[in-house]
Amino acid sequence: LLRIFIRRIIMKFTKLINLLIVMALLFTGCKSSNSNEEAALAFDPTQLQDEPIFKIVTTQGTITVKLYADTPLHRDNFVKLASEKFFDGILFHRVINGFMIQAGDPLTKDPEKAAQYGTGGPGYTIPAEFVQEHRHIKGALAATRRGDAANPRKESSGSQFYIVQNPETCAQLDGQYTVFGETIEGIEVIDKIAAIPTDGRDRPTRDVKIVSVLPVITEAAPAVEDTVK
């Protein structure tokens, strides 16, 4: 009886040790996974200012944009996608000279899906954020969307955006599409992309690719100590 009792104690102790080992492995795996996810981000979104500035580096040059603080849903979504390197390698798939240039479709990373260009996204939409002061000026950054019949709330695409090349022809879009940023440098790059010849579907005859979308990190000024003289 004593031997049976001791054997049962050893078996229970062994099971407990094995359980602790498994839990330790799971904890290590989760910690490693979280670390890998954090390391995979291009930058830390929490470190950006209310109106972050981004450099959209393309094969035709760099367009520097500022995101508006009063369209927070669109701003935060753009920041999130950029931090995940979502835009890297995406094409400007629709270009209309005298109107705008459009990008943001992840399907454009795959040449075999050329027939579907313009239909891709992250799988969600964003509620419209119309701000009267934000109009389709030259270089305005705005979100695309489906037409009114299928989208009466005018919700924006989850990732596709366009940049205004001609404010006169785009003025009709004010109050219809969410403008969530503007170009502060690189207007000439917009014109350069818009001037590229296109086919019957408004796709450039040579690829114009987004290389990266990264924020311009500005360091905060050092605090100045108050003194009484």
Salt bridges, closest charged atoms under 4 A:
GLU51 OE1 - LYS66 NZ 3.92
ASP70 OD1 - HIS134 NE2 2.66
ASP76 OD1 - ARG75 NE 2.84
GLU84 OE2 - LYS80 NZ 3.14
GLU129 OE1 - HIS74 ND1 2.61
ASP148 OD1 - ARG145 NH1 2.81
ASP148 OD1 - LYS154 NZ 3.85
ASP174 OD2 - ARG135 NH1 3.44
ASP174 OD1 - HIS136 ND1 2.73
ASP191 OD1 - LYS138 NZ 2.89
ASP207 OD1 - ARG203 NH2 3.49
